[in-house]
Amino acid sequence: MKKIVMAFGLIIVLSLAGCQQKGDTEVLTVLTSSGYEPYEMVDEDGQLTGFDIELMEALASEAGIEIEWLDVSFEGIIASLQAGQYEVAIAGITPTPDRANVVDFGEVYYNSENGITNYMVYEYENSYNTLDDLQGLVVGAQLGTIQAELLGELAEDYGFTVELRDTNSQIIEEIKIGTINVLLVESLVADSIVEANSEFTKTELITDLDQLYGNAIAFAKGSGYVDIFNNALEVLKDNGTLDYLIAKWFQE
């Protein structure tokens, strides 16, 4: 993996938001939000890694663009793009209609055949199989996610309380101490959590609400980078790089 430079401090705004000059080279700052395995996380050496990280670096390399990473709260990503503070973000973002009103999206780069399957994650000694089982419980989700939106739609009808946190890892710790009962996440993230925590299990959450599909790079409205990264994505699809990364992070 190429060296990842964490961007803290002042960002000098040039003609494109989120770009700065490093010598004679223009550097594009890319927003992400770690703690969302296997898409983006921080490894034992303090470096960003994961499917999104490797994919974005491969896309940037194909496009001839130098990037640096800014690891932020997921909740603030869309707002930062909307405000024009930064221009590009990749963080397991699903292109919902509401989000598409304020940012542009590239082509979907990963798409589950059955849409976004959500799972309840909880301690193994409990048994939560349906929405009715959540009555009277505290259910957590990461701020700004489609899971948080889903819980907000369901909470009143099914009698549970919603608690939102910056990261899923915070919610996992609160489940361990008993202040939250259940975490709602998508399938791949649930798999990572259960694999790392032997006392946890998962159950698919079945609802009659419409399924959402796919993950895409988000851009500031009108960004010239949309076509650049879409073209690079087509190359990675054709040369097998995308399939390789999907197999590496999701199928091994």
C-alpha positions in Angstrom: 0.0 0.0 0.0 1.3 3.5 -0.8 2.1 5.7 2.2 -1.0 7.3 3.6 -0.6 10.9 4.8 -3.2 11.9 7.4 -4.3 15.4 6.7 -4.5 17.5 9.9 -4.2 21.2 10.2 -4.8 23.9 7.6 -5.9 22.8 4.1 -5.0 25.4 1.4 -8.0 25.7 -1.0 -7.1 26.0 -4.6 -9.3 25.9 -7.7 -10.8 22.6 -6.6 -12.1 22.2 -3.1 -10.0 19.8 -0.9 -6.9 20.2 -3.1 -3.5 21.5 -1.9 -0.1 22.0 -3.5 2.8 19.8 -2.5 5.7 21.2 -4.5 4.6 21.1 -8.1 2.1 18.4 -7.5 -1.6 18.9 -6.8 -2.8 16.7 -4.0 -6.5 15.7 -3.5 -7.8 15.3 0.0 -10.1 12.3 0.2 -12.5 12.0 3.2 -13.1 8.7 4.9 -14.3 7.4 8.2 -12.4 4.5 9.8 -14.0 1.9 12.1 -16.2 0.4 9.4 -14.6 -2.9 8.7 -13.9 -4.2 6.1 -14.3 -1.0 4.2 -12.0 1.3 6.1 -10.2 0.8 9.4 -6.9 1.6 11.1 -4.3 -1.2 11.3 -2.0 -2.0 14.2 0.6 0.4 12.7 -1.9 3.3 12.8 -2.4 3.2 9.0 -5.7 3.3 7.1 -6.5 0.0 5.4 -9.5 -1.8 3.9 -11.5 -2.3 0.7 -12.3 1.4 0.2 -8.8 2.5 1.0 -7.1 0.2 -1.5 -9.8 0.8 -4.2 -9.4 4.6 -3.9 -5.7 4.4 -4.1 -5.9 2.2 -7.2 -8.4 4.6 -8.8 -6.2 7.6 -8.0 -3.1 5.8 -9.4 -5.0 5.0 -12.6 -6.2 8.6 -12.9 -2.7 10.0 -12.2 -3.9 11.8 -9.1 -2.0 12.0 -5.8 -4.2 11.7 -2.8 -4.0 12.1 0.9 -6.5 10.9 3.5 -8.6 12.8 6.1 -10.2 10.4 8.6 -13.3 12.1 10.0 -16.7 11.3 11.6 -19.0 9.7 9.1 -21.8 12.0 10.1 -19.9 15.1 8.8 -18.9 13.7 5.4 -21.9 14.7 3.3 -22.1 18.1 5.1 -18.4 18.8 4.3 -18.9 18.0 0.6 -22.1 20.0 0.5 -20.4 23.0 2.0 -17.6 22.8 -0.6 -14.9 22.2 2.1 -13.7 19.0 0.4 -14.5 17.4 -3.0 -14.3 13.7 -2.7 -15.2 11.0 -0.1 -15.3 7.2 0.1 -16.6 5.5 3.2 -19.0 2.7 2.3 -21.5 5.4 1.3 -24.9 4.3 -0.2 -26.3 6.8 -2.7 -29.7 7.5 -1.3 -32.1 10.0 -2.9 -31.7 12.5 0.0 -27.9 12.4 -0.2 -28.1 12.8 -4.0 -29.9 16.1 -3.5 -26.8 17.7 -2.0 -23.9 15.7 -3.4 -23.0 13.9 -6.6 -22.2 10.2 -6.8 -20.0 8.2 -9.0 -20.9 4.9 -10.5 -21.6 2.1 -7.9 -18.4 0.2 -7.3 -19.7 -2.5 -5.0 -23.3 -3.8 -5.0 -24.8 -6.6 -3.0 -27.1 -8.7 -5.2 -29.8 -8.5 -2.6 -29.4 -4.9 -1.5 -28.2 -3.7 1.8 -28.9 -6.5 4.2 -29.0 -5.2 7.8 -28.1 -7.3 10.8 -28.7 -7.0 14.5 -25.5 -7.6 16.5 -25.7 -8.5 20.2 -24.3 -10.7 22.9 -24.7 -14.4 22.3 -26.6 -15.0 25.5 -29.6 -13.0 24.1 -32.0 -13.9 21.3 -33.4 -11.1 19.1 -35.0 -12.6 16.0 -37.6 -10.0 14.9 -38.5 -6.4 15.2 -41.0 -7.3 17.9 -38.1 -8.6 20.1 -36.7 -5.1 20.2 -39.5 -3.7 22.3 -38.2 -1.9 25.3 -34.6 -2.2 24.2 -31.9 0.3 23.3 -30.7 -0.1 19.7 -27.6 1.6 18.4 -26.3 2.7 15.0 -23.5 4.9 13.7 -24.4 8.5 13.2 -25.3 9.5 9.6 -25.8 6.0 8.3 -28.8 4.5 6.5 -29.1 2.2 9.5 -29.6 5.2 11.8 -32.3 6.5 9.4 -34.0 3.1 9.4 -34.1 2.8 13.1 -35.6 6.3 13.3 -38.4 5.1 11.0 -39.1 1.9 13.1 -38.5 3.0 16.7 -42.0 4.3 17.5 -43.9 1.5 15.9 -41.8 -1.2 17.6 -41.2 0.5 21.0 -37.4 0.7 21.2 -35.1 3.5 21.9 -32.4 4.6 19.4 -28.9 5.6 20.5 -26.4 7.0 17.9 -22.6 7.1 18.2 -19.7 8.3 16.1 -18.4 4.7 15.6 -19.7 1.2 15.8 -16.8 0.3 18.2 -18.3 2.7 20.8 -21.6 0.9 20.5 -19.9 -2.5 20.9 -18.3 -1.4 24.1 -21.6 -0.1 25.4 -23.3 -3.4 24.6 -20.6 -5.1 26.7 -21.4 -2.9 29.7 -25.2 -3.1 29.2 -26.1 0.5 28.2 -27.1 -0.6 24.7 -28.6 -3.9 23.7 -28.3 -4.2 20.0 -26.2 -2.7 17.1 -27.7 -2.4 13.6 -25.1 -2.7 10.8 -24.9 -4.1 7.3 -24.0 -7.7 6.7 -20.2 -7.4 6.0 -19.7 -5.1 9.0 -21.7 -7.5 11.2 -19.4 -10.4 10.0 -16.3 -8.5 11.0 -17.7 -7.6 14.5 -18.8 -11.2 15.2 -15.4 -12.6 14.0 -13.6 -10.2 16.4 -15.9 -10.7 19.4 -16.6 -14.3 20.2 -19.4 -13.4 22.7 -21.4 -11.7 19.9 -23.8 -13.1 17.3 -26.0 -11.6 14.6 -29.5 -12.0 13.2 -30.8 -10.5 10.0 -33.3 -7.7 10.5 -36.3 -8.3 8.2 -38.5 -5.2 7.3 -40.9 -4.4 4.6 -39.1 -1.1 3.8 -37.5 -0.6 0.4 -33.9 -2.0 0.0 -31.1 0.3 -0.9 -28.3 -0.8 -3.1 -24.6 -0.3 -3.5 -21.7 1.9 -2.5 -20.4 4.8 -4.5 -17.8 7.6 -4.2 -19.4 10.9 -3.1 -18.4 14.2 -4.6 -19.2 17.9 -4.1 -22.0 19.0 -6.5 -20.6 19.8 -9.9 -17.2 18.2 -9.2 -15.0 17.6 -12.2 -13.7 14.5 -10.5 -16.8 12.5 -11.1 -16.0 11.6 -14.7 -12.3 11.2 -13.9 -13.0 8.5 -11.2 -15.8 6.9 -13.2 -13.4 6.4 -16.1 -10.8 5.0 -13.8 -13.3 2.6 -12.3 -14.2 1.3 -15.7 -10.5 0.5 -16.3 -10.3 -1.4 -12.9 -13.4 -3.3 -13.8 -12.0 -4.3 -17.2 -8.5 -5.3 -15.9 -9.7 -7.3 -13.0 -8.4 -5.1 -10.2 -11.9 -4.5 -8.8 -12.8 -8.2 -8.7 -9.5 -8.9 -7.0 -10.2 -6.3 -4.2 -13.7 -7.6 -3.7 -12.4 -11.2 -3.4 -9.6 -10.1 -1.0 -11.8 -8.1 1.4 -15.2 -9.7 1.1 -14.8 -13.3 0.1 -11.6 -14.6 1.7 
